[in-house]
């Protein structure tokens, strides 16, 4: 399901929802015209403790250009918390009330 869009890598991308096997919210990007997958915003770290309105976000490597545009959508808020995964840190973001309404009230 599409919950918003952002501009990154010189193009407009739609933000869509999915679900990991452990029922946590997954967010990925699709190109609106072609509907082709473009990238994934979230990561799934099953052992990480996060709240029901929180997601784990990959902001390193190829995902670095997505961070600021994603936060600017008003769908997410950076909590300032970080979860180690290998030699990098996943950011813990909270879904705003608007985003929670779009995803059915639960993220984690």
N, C-alpha and C positions, 0 to 999 in steps of 0.2 A: 504494500500500500504506500502511495506517495504521501509524505508528510510535509514536504517543503522543497526548496531548491537553493542552490548557492552558485557563485561564480568562482571557478578555480581553473588553473591551467588554460586560461583564455577562452573558456566556454561555460555555458550554463549547464548545470547538472542537477538532476532531480534526486532527492533523498528518499529512499524507499526502506521499508521495514521488512524484517525477516525474523526468524527465531532460531537460536542455537539449540542443540539437543537438550541442554539443561534448562530450556525455557527462557533463557535470558534474551533480551532484545538485541538483534543484529541490525546494523544500518549500513546500507550500501548505496553507491551512486550509479545512476543510469543516465545515459545520454537521451534527452527527451525525444529527439527526432527519430533515432534509430532504435531506442529501447535497449541498446547494448550496455552490458555491465562496464563500468569505468573504474571502480575501486570500492574498497570497504573502509568505513570509518571506524568501526568497533573491532575489538578483539575479545576473545572468550578465554578467561583464565578461571576455570571452575573453582579453584581453591581460594580465590580472592573473595573477601567479604565486602559486599556492596549492598546498598539499600535497594528497596523495591522501585525507587524512582531514579536509580543511577545506572550508568553504563561505563564500560572501560573503553577508552579511546586510544587508537594508535596515532600518535602525532610525530613520529620519527620517520626518517627516510622519505619515500615517495609521498607519504601522507602529510608531511610538514606544511605544504601549501593549502591544505584543507582546514587547518586549525582555526585561523582567524575568520575566514568566511563562514564556517560552521557555527562558531560562537555568535557571529553577527546576525544569524537568522532569528535569534530570540527563542530558539527551541531548546537551547542548552545553557548551562552555567557551569563553569569550571569550579570545582569544590576546593581546589588546591591540594587535594590528596593525590598520592601517586602509589602505584603498585608495581613492584619489580617483576620483570619478565625477561629472563636471560640477562643481557648486559644493558638493557634499556628500561624505561619506566613508562607504564601505561597511565594516562591521566584518568581520574575519576570525575565524570561530569554528571550533573543532575539535570533531569529533564524538567523544563519549566511546566507550569500548569497547562499552558496551551499545548505543548507537546504531549503531555500525559493524556489530555483529552483526545488527541488524535490517535494514540496507540492503545487506548482502552484502559488507561489508569495504572499500568504497571510496566516497568522496564526490566528490573533485575529479578 
